[in-house]
Amino acid sequence: MATTDATPKFHNHELRPLSSLEEQQQQNLTMDPSPSHTHHDGLLFWQFMVAGSIAGCAEHMAMFPVDTIKTRMQALGSCPIKTAGVRTALRSILQSDGPAGLYRGIAAMGLGAGPAHAVYFSMYEFFKKSFSGGNPNNHVAHAMSGVCATVMSDAVLTPMDMVKQRLQLSGGNGGAYRGVWDCVKLVLKNEGFGAFYASYRTTVIMNAPFTAVHFATYEAAKKGLTEISPDTADDERLVVHATAGAAAGALAAVITTPLDVVKTQLQCQGVCGCDRFSSGSIRDVLKTIVKKDGYRGLMRGWAPRMMFHAPAAAICWSTYEAAKTFFQELNDQKNSSSVT
């Protein structure tokens, strides 16, 4: 997920004049660079982590069935079972595993999404303040912050994402893995620790343009929606964030689908008869996909990927903003009680 600035709703100093004591407290917090103190938006470092973790879990848990369909479509092109579209992939899952098959691997994502998004959002806020120098209009600094946060969060999420995709693909009865820890043990035993990060380079390369497109689209959509009805923009900010996030997520998802197909192929090597690659070279995987399925193979799963990222971004942004608002109100109450 890419993130960007959101104007604080509860910090209008023109409406709430500060006493001299409050001003001194704000200055002390600003001068102290420790991560345990307020960074900006009236939130503490750990509050960004909690808000991001909640948003990431809500996003991935809600949209997990769509992600399962996308994984099947991308990986099964080189397996004995051929899938041609969303309906065929869904029917294949339901016939082999029933409705529970749509949620196979959700435990792995639950273990990875929370910590990864906590790292992402908190590191983004940290780098954003460091790079932008407090300038809310420095979009280059925001983009750089997003890339840095992505590199760090992908290092946390990639191993569990690999486990999740293998469980999604292997099926229930008679599948290659009985569960999360069985998959982890077998991968370590048969393929080594490096298998967990076989797609890390591809994931980072994919998420860099994803973040750039997401940022540009999100900012443009948010600005446009705000200008439509500026008088009610503050009251409708969750709707604005959700709508802009959905548009940004959908566009970024479609554009980066080819690299997502490569990532899935690398993570699902050897499962259900999928190809194994002698190296983790993106070029080699791309050549293999084009040779077996033509250039259309690079766009396999674009529809469910877009169907995933559009509502997922809306859910993530809405949840993140709601959590930030909760913490902002909580901090305001604490500040008010400490003054009195």
C-alpha positions as CSV (number, residue, x, y, z in Angstrom):
1,M,0.0,0.0,0.0
2,A,1.2,3.5,-0.7
3,T,0.3,6.3,1.7
4,T,0.3,10.1,1.5
5,D,-0.5,13.2,3.6
6,A,-3.9,13.6,5.2
7,T,-4.7,17.0,6.8
8,P,-5.4,16.5,10.5
9,K,-9.1,17.1,11.2
10,F,-8.7,18.0,14.9
11,H,-5.7,20.3,14.9
12,N,-7.0,23.7,13.7
13,H,-5.1,26.2,15.9
14,E,-7.2,29.1,14.7
15,L,-10.2,27.5,16.2
16,R,-8.5,26.3,19.4
17,P,-6.0,28.9,20.8
18,L,-3.3,27.3,22.9
19,S,-2.3,28.3,26.4
20,S,1.3,29.1,27.1
21,L,1.7,25.7,28.8
22,E,0.3,23.9,25.7
23,E,2.6,25.8,23.5
24,Q,5.6,24.9,25.6
25,Q,4.6,21.2,25.5
26,Q,4.2,21.3,21.7
27,Q,7.6,22.9,21.3
28,N,9.2,20.2,23.6
29,L,7.6,17.4,21.5
30,T,8.8,19.0,18.3
31,M,12.3,19.4,19.5
32,D,12.6,15.8,20.8
33,P,13.4,13.5,17.8
34,S,12.7,10.3,19.8
35,P,10.3,7.9,18.0
36,S,8.3,7.6,21.2
37,H,7.1,11.2,20.9
38,T,4.7,12.9,18.5
39,H,5.9,13.0,14.9
40,H,3.1,15.0,13.2
41,D,-0.6,14.8,12.7
42,G,-0.8,14.8,16.5
43,L,0.0,11.1,16.7
44,L,2.8,9.1,18.4
45,F,5.1,6.7,16.6
46,W,3.4,3.6,18.0
47,Q,0.0,4.9,17.1
48,F,1.0,5.0,13.4
49,M,2.1,1.4,13.8
50,V,-1.2,0.3,15.4
51,A,-3.3,2.2,12.9
52,G,-1.3,0.7,10.0
53,S,-1.5,-2.8,11.4
54,I,-5.3,-2.6,11.8
55,A,-5.7,-1.2,8.3
56,G,-3.5,-3.9,6.7
57,C,-5.3,-6.7,8.5
58,A,-8.7,-5.3,7.6
59,E,-7.7,-4.9,3.9
60,H,-6.3,-8.4,3.4
61,M,-8.8,-10.3,5.5
62,A,-11.8,-8.7,3.7
63,M,-10.4,-9.3,0.2
64,F,-8.7,-12.7,0.7
65,P,-11.1,-14.8,-1.5
66,V,-10.4,-12.5,-4.4
67,D,-6.7,-12.8,-3.8
68,T,-7.0,-16.6,-3.9
69,I,-8.7,-16.5,-7.3
70,K,-6.0,-14.2,-8.6
71,T,-3.3,-16.6,-7.4
72,R,-4.9,-19.6,-9.0
73,M,-5.3,-17.7,-12.3
74,Q,-1.6,-16.6,-12.4
75,A,0.0,-19.9,-11.3
76,L,-2.2,-22.5,-12.8
77,G,-1.4,-21.4,-16.4
78,S,1.6,-23.7,-16.1
79,C,-0.1,-26.5,-14.1
80,P,-2.1,-29.5,-15.3
81,I,-5.3,-27.6,-14.4
82,K,-5.8,-24.8,-16.9
83,T,-7.7,-21.7,-15.9
84,A,-8.9,-19.1,-18.4
85,G,-10.8,-16.6,-16.3
86,V,-12.3,-15.6,-13.0
87,R,-15.3,-17.9,-13.3
88,T,-13.3,-20.9,-14.3
89,A,-10.8,-20.3,-11.5
90,L,-13.6,-19.9,-8.9
91,R,-15.4,-23.0,-10.1
92,S,-12.1,-25.0,-9.9
93,I,-11.5,-23.9,-6.3
94,L,-15.1,-24.6,-5.2
95,Q,-15.1,-28.1,-6.9
96,S,-11.8,-29.2,-5.4
97,D,-12.0,-27.6,-1.9
98,G,-15.4,-26.1,-1.4
99,P,-16.0,-22.5,-0.1
100,A,-13.2,-23.1,2.5
101,G,-10.7,-23.2,-0.3
102,L,-11.2,-19.5,-0.9
103,Y,-9.7,-18.9,2.6
104,R,-6.9,-21.4,2.5
105,G,-3.7,-19.6,3.6
106,I,-5.5,-16.8,5.4
107,A,-3.7,-17.6,8.6
108,A,-0.3,-16.9,6.9
109,M,-1.6,-13.6,5.7
110,G,-2.9,-12.7,9.1
111,L,0.6,-13.4,10.6
112,G,2.3,-11.2,7.9
113,A,-0.1,-8.4,7.1
114,G,-0.3,-6.9,10.6
115,P,3.5,-6.5,11.2
116,A,4.2,-5.6,7.6
117,H,1.7,-2.8,7.5
118,A,2.8,-1.6,11.0
119,V,6.3,-1.3,9.5
120,Y,5.1,0.3,6.3
121,F,2.9,3.1,7.8
122,S,5.2,4.0,10.7
123,M,8.3,4.0,8.5
124,Y,6.5,6.0,5.9
125,E,5.5,8.7,8.4
126,F,9.1,8.6,9.8
127,F,10.8,9.0,6.4
128,K,8.1,11.6,5.3
129,K,9.0,13.9,8.1
130,S,12.7,13.4,7.6
131,F,12.7,13.9,3.8
132,S,10.1,16.6,3.4
133,G,11.3,18.9,6.2
134,G,7.7,19.5,7.2
135,N,6.6,20.6,3.8
136,P,3.2,18.9,3.0
137,N,3.5,19.7,-0.7
138,N,6.9,17.9,-1.2
139,H,5.6,15.0,-3.3
140,V,9.0,13.8,-4.3
141,A,9.9,13.3,-0.7
142,H,6.6,11.5,-0.2
143,A,7.3,9.2,-3.1
144,M,10.8,8.5,-1.8
145,S,9.4,7.8,1.7
146,G,6.9,5.4,0.2
147,V,9.6,3.5,-1.7
148,C,11.8,3.2,1.5
149,A,8.8,2.0,3.5
150,T,7.9,-0.5,0.8
151,V,11.4,-2.0,0.8
152,M,11.2,-2.5,4.6
153,S,7.7,-3.8,4.8
154,D,8.2,-6.2,1.9
155,A,11.1,-7.8,3.8
156,V,8.6,-8.6,6.5
157,L,5.7,-9.7,4.3
158,T,7.4,-11.7,1.6
159,P,8.0,-14.9,3.5
160,M,4.4,-15.2,4.7
161,D,3.1,-14.1,1.3
162,M,5.0,-17.0,-0.2
163,V,3.5,-19.4,2.3
164,K,0.1,-18.0,1.7
165,Q,0.3,-18.4,-2.1
166,R,1.5,-22.0,-1.8
167,L,-1.4,-22.9,0.5
168,Q,-3.8,-21.1,-1.9
169,L,-2.5,-23.2,-4.8
170,S,-2.0,-26.6,-3.2
171,G,-5.6,-27.3,-2.3
172,G,-7.1,-29.0,0.8
173,N,-7.4,-32.7,0.6
174,G,-4.2,-34.4,-0.4
175,G,-2.5,-31.0,-0.9
176,A,1.2,-30.4,-0.7
177,Y,0.9,-28.7,2.7
178,R,-1.4,-29.3,5.7
179,G,-1.1,-25.8,7.1
180,V,1.2,-22.8,7.7
181,W,3.8,-24.4,9.9
182,D,3.8,-27.6,7.8
183,C,4.5,-25.4,4.7
184,V,7.3,-23.5,6.5
185,K,9.0,-26.7,7.7
186,L,8.8,-28.4,4.3
187,V,10.1,-25.4,2.4
188,L,13.0,-25.0,4.8
189,K,13.8,-28.8,4.6
190,N,13.5,-29.1,0.8
191,E,14.4,-25.7,-0.6
192,G,16.2,-23.8,2.1
193,F,15.7,-20.4,3.7
194,G,16.3,-18.6,0.4
195,A,13.0,-19.9,-1.0
196,F,11.1,-17.6,1.3
197,Y,12.7,-14.6,-0.4
198,A,12.9,-15.9,-4.0
199,S,10.4,-13.2,-5.1
200,Y,11.6,-10.4,-2.9
201,R,13.5,-8.6,-5.7
202,T,10.6,-8.9,-8.0
203,T,8.2,-7.7,-5.3
204,V,10.3,-4.6,-4.6
205,I,10.6,-3.8,-8.3
206,M,6.9,-4.3,-8.7
207,N,6.0,-2.2,-5.7
208,A,8.2,0.8,-6.7
209,P,6.1,1.7,-9.8
210,F,2.9,0.6,-7.9
211,T,3.7,3.1,-5.2
212,A,4.5,5.8,-7.8
213,V,1.2,5.3,-9.7
214,H,-0.8,4.9,-6.5
215,F,0.6,8.2,-5.2
216,A,0.0,10.2,-8.3
217,T,-3.5,8.8,-8.9
218,Y,-4.5,9.1,-5.2
219,E,-3.3,12.7,-4.9
220,A,-5.1,13.8,-8.2
221,A,-8.3,11.9,-7.3
222,K,-8.3,13.3,-3.7
223,K,-7.8,16.9,-4.9
224,G,-10.5,16.6,-7.6
225,L,-13.0,15.1,-5.2
226,T,-12.2,17.7,-2.5
227,E,-12.7,20.6,-5.0
228,I,-16.1,19.3,-6.1
229,S,-17.6,20.2,-2.7
230,P,-14.9,22.0,-0.6
231,D,-17.5,23.1,2.0
232,T,-18.3,19.5,3.0
233,A,-14.8,18.0,2.3
234,D,-13.9,17.8,6.0
235,D,-17.1,15.9,6.9
236,E,-16.7,13.5,4.0
237,R,-13.0,12.9,4.3
238,L,-13.4,9.1,4.8
239,V,-15.5,8.9,1.6
240,V,-12.9,11.0,-0.2
241,H,-10.1,8.8,1.0
242,A,-12.0,5.6,0.1
243,T,-12.9,6.7,-3.4
244,A,-9.5,8.1,-4.2
245,G,-7.8,5.0,-2.8
246,A,-10.0,2.7,-4.8
247,A,-9.2,4.6,-8.1
248,A,-5.5,4.6,-7.3
249,G,-5.4,0.9,-6.3
250,A,-7.2,-0.2,-9.4
251,L,-5.0,1.7,-11.8
252,A,-1.7,0.7,-10.1
253,A,-2.8,-2.9,-9.9
254,V,-3.5,-3.2,-13.6
255,I,-0.2,-1.5,-14.6
256,T,1.9,-3.8,-12.4
257,T,0.2,-7.1,-13.2
258,P,3.0,-8.6,-15.3
259,L,5.5,-8.3,-12.4
260,D,2.9,-9.7,-10.1
261,V,2.6,-12.8,-12.4
262,V,6.3,-13.2,-12.2
263,K,6.2,-13.0,-8.4
264,T,3.5,-15.6,-8.2
265,Q,5.5,-18.0,-10.5
266,L,8.6,-17.6,-8.4
267,Q,6.8,-18.2,-5.1
268,C,4.8,-21.2,-6.3
269,Q,7.7,-23.1,-8.0
270,G,7.0,-26.9,-8.0
271,V,3.5,-26.6,-6.5
272,C,0.8,-28.3,-8.6
273,G,3.4,-29.0,-11.3
274,C,4.3,-25.4,-11.8
275,D,7.7,-24.7,-13.4
276,R,10.9,-24.5,-11.4
277,F,13.4,-21.9,-12.4
278,S,17.2,-22.4,-12.2
279,S,17.6,-18.7,-11.2
280,G,15.4,-16.0,-9.8
281,S,16.0,-13.8,-12.9
282,I,12.9,-11.8,-13.8
283,R,13.9,-12.0,-17.5
284,D,14.0,-15.8,-17.5
285,V,10.5,-16.0,-15.9
286,L,9.1,-13.5,-18.3
287,K,10.5,-15.5,-21.3
288,T,9.0,-18.7,-19.9
289,I,5.6,-17.1,-19.5
290,V,5.6,-15.6,-23.0
291,K,6.8,-18.8,-24.6
292,K,4.1,-21.0,-22.9
293,D,1.2,-18.5,-22.9
294,G,2.1,-15.6,-25.1
295,Y,2.1,-12.0,-24.0
296,R,-1.5,-12.4,-22.7
297,G,0.0,-14.6,-20.0
298,L,1.7,-11.5,-18.5
299,M,-1.7,-10.1,-17.8
300,R,-3.2,-13.3,-16.3
301,G,-5.2,-12.4,-13.2
302,W,-5.5,-8.7,-13.9
303,A,-9.2,-8.6,-13.4
304,P,-9.2,-10.2,-9.9
305,R,-6.1,-8.2,-9.0
306,M,-7.9,-5.0,-9.9
307,M,-11.0,-6.3,-8.1
308,F,-8.8,-6.9,-5.1
309,H,-6.8,-3.6,-5.0
310,A,-9.6,-1.2,-5.6
311,P,-11.8,-2.1,-2.6
312,A,-8.7,-3.1,-0.6
313,A,-7.2,0.4,-1.0
314,A,-10.6,1.9,0.0
315,I,-10.8,-0.3,3.0
316,C,-7.2,0.3,4.0
317,W,-7.4,4.1,3.7
318,S,-10.8,4.3,5.5
319,T,-9.6,2.1,8.3
320,Y,-6.2,3.9,8.6
321,E,-7.9,7.4,8.7
322,A,-10.5,6.2,11.2
323,A,-7.8,4.8,13.5
324,K,-5.8,8.0,13.2
325,T,-8.8,10.1,14.0
326,F,-9.4,7.9,17.1
327,F,-5.9,8.4,18.3
328,Q,-6.0,12.2,17.5
329,E,-9.1,12.5,19.7
330,L,-7.5,10.4,22.4
331,N,-4.4,12.6,22.5
332,D,-6.5,15.7,22.5
333,Q,-8.4,14.5,25.6
334,K,-5.1,13.6,27.3
335,N,-3.6,17.0,26.5
336,S,-6.7,18.8,27.8
337,S,-6.8,16.9,31.0
338,S,-3.1,17.4,31.7
339,V,-3.5,21.2,31.3
340,T,-6.5,21.4,33.6
